Amino acid sequence: TSFCTYCMLGFHHIRSRARAAEGLEPFPSRNALKRYLDYLMYAVGVLSPLALLPQIGSIYLNHATEGVSIETWLLLCLFNLLWINYGIVHGDKPIIISHSLFAVFNVIIVAGVLMY
């Protein structure tokens, strides 16, 4: 089966995973650009959940929950749990770190909406 067929069917990620499993690169990579990207993604995994802090501050400091949909945040919690599971299965630490932090912050937001 050609790679294009996999792309059309949406299986390109599965196929790229299979190719990667045949010869995984060491971490950190020997290639300087890939090594930089590896470390950058760890930083992104830790820093990107911090984007939720203004929402958390608004809920807890101002008790402002208008326009905050609890259903949306509950779905985001569920999706984060699925991503954490995916990261664990594939041994992908940036995904595990990032979505664990997102899950914690999403639960904090849901709790704040329920309280106020």
C-alpha positions as CSV (number, residue, x, y, z in Angstrom):
1,T,0.0,0.0,0.0
2,S,1.4,3.4,-0.9
3,F,1.9,6.2,1.5
4,C,-0.6,8.3,-0.4
5,T,-3.3,5.7,0.2
6,Y,-2.6,5.8,3.9
7,C,-2.9,9.6,3.8
8,M,-6.2,9.5,2.1
9,L,-7.6,7.0,4.6
10,G,-6.2,9.0,7.5
11,F,-3.7,6.3,8.5
12,H,-0.6,8.3,7.8
13,H,0.1,8.7,11.5
14,I,-0.1,5.0,12.1
15,R,2.2,4.3,9.2
16,S,4.7,6.9,10.3
17,R,4.7,5.3,13.8
18,A,5.4,1.9,12.3
19,R,8.3,3.3,10.3
20,A,9.7,5.1,13.4
21,A,9.5,1.9,15.4
22,E,11.8,0.2,13.0
23,G,14.7,2.5,14.0
24,L,14.0,4.9,16.9
25,E,16.4,7.8,17.3
26,P,18.1,8.2,20.6
27,F,17.0,11.0,22.9
28,P,18.4,13.5,22.7
29,S,18.9,13.3,19.0
30,R,22.4,13.4,17.5
31,N,21.1,16.0,15.0
32,A,21.4,19.5,16.5
33,L,18.1,20.8,15.0
34,K,16.1,17.7,16.2
35,R,17.8,18.0,19.6
36,Y,16.7,21.6,19.9
37,L,13.2,20.7,18.8
38,D,13.1,17.9,21.4
39,Y,14.0,20.3,24.2
40,L,11.7,23.0,22.9
41,M,8.7,20.6,23.0
42,Y,9.4,19.9,26.6
43,A,9.3,23.6,27.3
44,V,6.1,24.0,25.3
45,G,4.6,21.1,27.1
46,V,5.1,22.8,30.4
47,L,4.4,26.4,29.4
48,S,1.3,26.0,27.1
49,P,-1.0,25.0,29.9
50,L,-0.2,28.3,31.6
51,A,-2.4,29.9,29.0
52,L,-5.3,28.8,31.2
53,L,-4.2,30.8,34.2
54,P,-6.1,34.0,33.2
55,Q,-9.3,31.9,33.0
56,I,-8.6,30.4,36.4
57,G,-7.8,33.8,37.8
58,S,-11.1,35.3,36.4
59,I,-13.1,32.5,38.0
60,Y,-11.5,32.4,41.4
61,L,-10.6,36.0,41.9
62,N,-13.6,37.7,40.3
63,H,-16.1,34.8,40.6
64,A,-16.9,35.4,37.0
65,T,-18.2,32.3,35.3
66,E,-20.5,34.0,32.7
67,G,-19.8,32.6,29.3
68,V,-17.8,29.6,30.7
69,S,-19.4,26.4,29.5
70,I,-18.9,23.5,31.9
71,E,-19.7,21.0,29.2
72,T,-16.8,22.3,27.1
73,W,-14.4,22.1,30.0
74,L,-15.6,18.6,31.0
75,L,-15.0,17.4,27.4
76,L,-11.6,19.0,27.5
77,C,-10.9,17.0,30.6
78,L,-11.9,13.8,28.9
79,F,-9.8,14.6,25.8
80,N,-6.8,15.3,28.1
81,L,-7.2,11.9,29.7
82,L,-7.2,10.3,26.3
83,W,-4.1,12.2,25.3
84,I,-2.3,11.2,28.5
85,N,-3.2,7.6,27.8
86,Y,-1.9,8.0,24.2
87,G,1.4,9.5,25.6
88,I,1.9,6.7,28.0
89,V,1.2,4.0,25.4
90,H,3.7,5.6,23.0
91,G,6.2,6.7,25.7
92,D,5.9,10.4,24.6
93,K,6.9,12.5,27.6
94,P,6.0,15.9,26.1
95,I,2.4,14.8,25.5
96,I,2.2,13.2,29.0
97,I,3.5,16.4,30.7
98,S,1.5,18.8,28.7
99,H,-1.8,17.1,28.9
100,S,-1.4,16.2,32.5
101,L,-1.0,19.9,33.3
102,F,-3.9,20.7,31.0
103,A,-6.1,18.2,32.8
104,V,-5.2,19.6,36.2
105,F,-6.0,23.1,35.1
106,N,-9.2,22.0,33.4
107,V,-10.4,20.3,36.6
108,I,-9.6,23.5,38.5
109,I,-11.8,25.5,36.0
110,V,-14.7,23.0,36.3
111,A,-14.5,23.1,40.1
112,G,-14.5,26.9,40.0
113,V,-17.6,26.9,37.7
114,L,-19.4,24.5,40.1
115,M,-18.5,26.6,43.1
116,Y,-19.4,30.0,41.7
